[in-house]
Each structure stands twice: as C-alpha cells, then as structure tokens.
C-alpha cells in the first residue's frame, strides 16, 4: 500500500497529458514492439494470444497488465506473477496508477513506455562550437540518473530501475570528466551490477541488453560503441540537472 501511495504522489507532480497520437513501445530481450494507441479504450499486455500487445516472454504473465486510455493513461496490474512497476515502483495487484509519456513501465523483464507518435524537433539545426560541441540540443540527465531528456525530445523517467540508472550515471560521469573516453565492458559490468558474481558471458549479455534498452528509450544517436565498450557522443553537450 505504501508503494501505491508513493507512486500516486509522485505521478501527480506532472501535469496530465491527454492521449492524442501516442504509441506504446515494448522492449524485451532483442525485440522492440510498437502499438498505436487510440484516444480511448484499453490495451491488455501479456503473453496470451488475445492480448492487445502480445509479449512472448516467460517473465510476462498471460494477462499481465492493462493500460487504460482516456483523458490520461493508467496502468493496472492484473495479479501478474512477476509484477508491474512504474519508474521502479511496484504497482499493487489489481490497482491502477497514472502513467505519463516517458514513464518506464516494467512487466516482468519487458520495459514499456508511452511516447508521442510525432516527436518534437528543433526549429533549427544544432550549432557546432569551435570545440566541436553542439550548441543545441543537449542531453539532460538527472543528478541521480532517474530521468534523461535527449535534445528537444520527451523526458524519459527511468525512476528506480537500478542497472539502467547506474550505467547511465557512470557514462555521464566519464563523459563530463573526460570527453571522448568510454567505458570498457568490465567497467560497465562493475557499474551496473556492483559486487554481483556471475559468469562473464551472462554479464556481457546484461550489458548488451541494458545498452539496447537505453538506446531504444531515446539514446540511440548518443550512446556510441567505442573501443570495445561504450561512450556518450563527445560532440553532444551533457548537462546534469536537479530532479
């Protein structure tokens, strides 16, 4: 019950956004699924054939969650086996909580996010300074890496999603301290899963999955493969912001 109260309190700090032309994006393993959302109705998310958004993953229940569409978005957990979370906060079974575009939803191992179908774009192309750094747009990242906003795009609210936050935070630290440098696979493993013992192959698979998720959530043109690891594009300004 405490989690539900907390998530409702946090969600209400944002101004509600009525569905217009939105899509639901789902990221599971190496697949990305998209579903156009209408102005009203509901979408059941799950593994069963009759689901509006079918996710073929054993971590997802047959009928896992329901997304309600109307003047805003609400996600309801359908007593799923592995639970539903929004911005890292667990949703109580059979209860709905508000969801806003950019909020990361977890259904088992799948990540979902509601996005505006037509993204905002800059009115003019980015300017490049003499140092080679683009004047605009910038990548803005919360001090605790709980959210990021690429350029003029929508804010993506990771919330308390541990590995995503930790990897992003470390990438930002390296980008600010040493532009052009990157993180090795070992450094990313240490940042994302500190102190956890696992086979190296399993660890690298987690890195690939985490990087793919960050890219799909909005960092595709910024999060670069570099020297056997990854880095944030040194030509893009990176700003750390308060929450």
VOVEX-23862 format. One line per 8 residues: number of its first residue (from 1); their letters; for each residue x, y, z of C-alpha. Coordinates in nm, 2 decimals. Layout:
# VOVEX-23862
NUM = A = X:Y:Z; ...
//
This chain:
# VOVEX-23862
1 = XXXXXXXX = 0.00:0.00:0.00; 0.29:0.24:0.08; 0.43:0.19:-0.27; 0.09:0.27:-0.43; 0.06:0.59:-0.23; 0.41:0.69:-0.31; 0.37:0.63:-0.69; 0.04:0.82:-0.70
9 = XXXXXXXX = 0.20:1.12:-0.51; 0.50:1.12:-0.75; 0.29:1.09:-1.06; 0.06:1.38:-0.96; 0.36:1.62:-0.97; 0.33:1.61:-1.35; 0.06:1.78:-1.55; -0.17:1.51:-1.71
17 = XXXXXXXX = -0.13:1.47:-2.08; -0.44:1.36:-2.28; -0.37:1.09:-2.53; -0.35:1.23:-2.88; -0.12:1.04:-3.12; 0.07:0.81:-2.90; 0.24:0.47:-2.93; 0.32:0.21:-2.67
25 = XXXXXXXX = 0.68:0.08:-2.72; 0.78:-0.25:-2.56; 1.14:-0.37:-2.53; 1.20:-0.73:-2.45; 1.53:-0.91:-2.50; 1.64:-0.82:-2.85; 1.30:-0.72:-2.98; 1.12:-0.39:-2.99
33 = XXXXXXXX = 0.74:-0.39:-3.03; 0.52:-0.09:-3.10; 0.14:-0.04:-3.08; -0.06:0.26:-3.19; -0.28:0.39:-2.91; -0.63:0.54:-2.97; -0.78:0.82:-2.77; -0.99:0.59:-2.55
41 = XXXXXXXX = -1.02:0.22:-2.46; -0.78:-0.02:-2.31; -0.49:-0.25:-2.41; -0.42:-0.58:-2.23; -0.05:-0.66:-2.21; 0.06:-1.02:-2.18; 0.17:-1.35:-2.33; -0.18:-1.48:-2.44
49 = XXXXXXXX = -0.29:-1.47:-2.80; -0.59:-1.25:-2.72; -0.38:-0.96:-2.57; -0.37:-0.63:-2.74; 0.00:-0.62:-2.70; 0.14:-0.97:-2.70; 0.49:-1.02:-2.55; 0.63:-1.36:-2.60
57 = XXXXXXXX = 0.84:-1.39:-2.28; 0.81:-1.63:-1.99; 0.87:-1.35:-1.75; 0.53:-1.20:-1.86; 0.21:-1.35:-1.74; -0.06:-1.45:-1.99; -0.27:-1.14:-1.89; -0.01:-0.93:-1.71
65 = XXXXXXXX = -0.13:-0.57:-1.71; -0.40:-0.34:-1.86; -0.33:0.01:-2.00; -0.64:0.23:-1.98; -0.67:0.52:-2.23; -0.88:0.83:-2.18; -0.80:1.18:-2.06; -0.48:1.03:-1.94
73 = XXXXXXXX = -0.31:0.69:-1.91; -0.35:0.44:-1.63; -0.17:0.11:-1.59; -0.33:-0.17:-1.39; -0.15:-0.49:-1.28; -0.37:-0.80:-1.34; -0.23:-1.00:-1.04; 0.07:-1.09:-1.26
81 = XXXXXXXX = 0.33:-1.34:-1.14; 0.63:-1.11:-1.17; 0.45:-0.78:-1.10; 0.43:-0.45:-1.27; 0.63:-0.14:-1.18; 0.63:0.22:-1.30; 0.95:0.42:-1.26; 1.08:0.13:-1.05
89 = XXXXXXXX = 0.79:0.14:-0.80; 0.58:-0.17:-0.77; 0.21:-0.14:-0.86; -0.03:-0.31:-0.62; -0.21:-0.61:-0.78; -0.55:-0.51:-0.93; -0.48:-0.14:-0.88; -0.42:0.12:-1.14
97 = XXXXXXXX = -0.18:0.42:-1.12; -0.13:0.71:-1.35; 0.13:0.68:-1.63; 0.27:0.97:-1.82; 0.45:0.97:-2.16; 0.82:0.89:-2.08; 0.75:0.68:-1.77; 0.92:0.35:-1.79
105 = XXXXXXXX = 0.69:0.06:-1.71; 0.82:-0.29:-1.62; 0.62:-0.60:-1.69; 0.84:-0.89:-1.59; 1.16:-0.84:-1.79; 0.99:-0.63:-2.05; 1.02:-0.25:-2.05; 0.74:-0.04:-2.19
113 = XXXXXXXX = 0.70:0.34:-2.25; 0.42:0.55:-2.39; 0.55:0.80:-2.64; 0.41:1.08:-2.86; 0.40:0.94:-3.22; 0.53:1.26:-3.37; 0.84:1.37:-3.18; 0.92:1.73:-3.12
121 = XXXXXXXX = 1.20:1.86:-3.34; 1.43:2.15:-3.32; 1.34:2.45:-3.53; 1.70:2.49:-3.65; 1.99:2.25:-3.68; 2.24:2.23:-3.39; 2.52:2.47:-3.40; 2.88:2.35:-3.35
129 = XXXXXXXX = 3.12:2.55:-3.14; 3.49:2.58:-3.21; 3.55:2.30:-2.97; 3.33:2.07:-3.18; 3.05:2.05:-2.92; 2.70:2.10:-3.05; 2.54:2.41:-2.90; 2.19:2.26:-2.90
137 = XXXXXXXX = 2.02:2.03:-2.83; 2.18:1.89:-2.52; 2.14:1.56:-2.33; 2.00:1.64:-1.99; 2.03:1.38:-1.72; 1.91:1.40:-1.36; 2.17:1.42:-1.09; 2.07:1.07:-0.97
145 = XXXXXXXX = 2.01:0.95:-1.34; 1.64:0.88:-1.26; 1.55:1.06:-1.59; 1.71:1.18:-1.90; 1.59:1.41:-2.19; 1.77:1.38:-2.52; 1.78:1.71:-2.71; 1.43:1.85:-2.77
153 = XXXXXXXX = 1.27:1.51:-2.71; 1.05:1.40:-2.42; 1.18:1.32:-2.08; 1.23:0.95:-2.01; 1.16:0.86:-1.65; 1.37:0.56:-1.55; 1.28:0.60:-1.18; 1.44:0.34:-0.96
161 = XXXXXXXX = 1.54:0.10:-1.23; 1.88:0.01:-1.08; 2.11:-0.11:-1.36; 1.98:0.14:-1.61; 2.04:0.43:-1.37; 2.38:0.31:-1.26; 2.51:0.25:-1.61; 2.38:0.58:-1.74
169 = XXXXXXXX = 2.52:0.77:-1.44; 2.86:0.62:-1.49; 2.85:0.70:-1.86; 2.77:1.06:-1.78; 3.04:1.09:-1.52; 3.30:0.97:-1.77; 3.16:1.20:-2.05; 3.19:1.50:-1.82
177 = XXXXXXXX = 3.53:1.42:-1.68; 3.70:1.30:-2.00; 3.50:1.38:-2.32; 3.57:1.12:-2.59; 3.66:0.85:-2.34; 3.43:0.55:-2.29; 3.37:0.26:-2.05; 3.50:-0.09:-2.11
185 = XXXXXXXX = 3.27:-0.39:-2.07; 3.43:-0.47:-1.74; 3.37:-0.11:-1.62; 3.01:-0.12:-1.72; 2.96:-0.46:-1.55; 3.10:-0.31:-1.23; 2.89:0.00:-1.25; 2.56:-0.18:-1.34
193 = XXXXXXXX = 2.59:-0.48:-1.11; 2.83:-0.39:-0.83; 2.95:-0.69:-0.62; 2.74:-0.94:-0.81; 2.91:-1.26:-0.91; 2.81:-1.41:-1.25; 2.96:-1.58:-1.55; 3.13:-1.33:-1.78
201 = XXXXXXXX = 2.91:-1.44:-2.08; 2.60:-1.37:-1.87; 2.74:-1.03:-1.76; 2.81:-0.92:-2.11; 2.46:-1.03:-2.22; 2.33:-0.80:-1.95; 2.54:-0.51:-2.08; 2.41:-0.56:-2.43
209 = XXXXXXXX = 2.05:-0.57:-2.31; 2.10:-0.26:-2.09; 2.26:-0.06:-2.38; 1.99:-0.17:-2.62; 1.72:-0.05:-2.37; 1.89:0.28:-2.32; 1.92:0.33:-2.69; 1.56:0.24:-2.76
217 = XXXXXXXX = 1.44:0.47:-2.48; 1.60:0.76:-2.65; 1.98:0.74:-2.66; 2.02:0.57:-3.00; 2.22:0.86:-3.16; 2.41:0.95:-2.85; 2.52:0.62:-2.69; 2.80:0.50:-2.91
225 = XXXXXXXX = 3.00:0.18:-2.94; 3.36:0.27:-2.87; 3.69:0.08:-2.84; 3.52:-0.25:-2.73; 3.29:-0.06:-2.49; 3.05:0.24:-2.50; 3.06:0.61:-2.46; 2.83:0.92:-2.49
233 = XXXXXXXX = 2.89:1.11:-2.81; 3.16:1.38:-2.72; 3.00:1.62:-2.97; 2.68:1.64:-2.77; 2.66:1.86:-2.47; 2.57:1.67:-2.15; 2.41:1.86:-1.86; 2.33:1.72:-1.51
241 = XXX = 2.01:1.86:-1.37; 1.83:1.85:-1.04; 1.53:1.62:-1.01
//
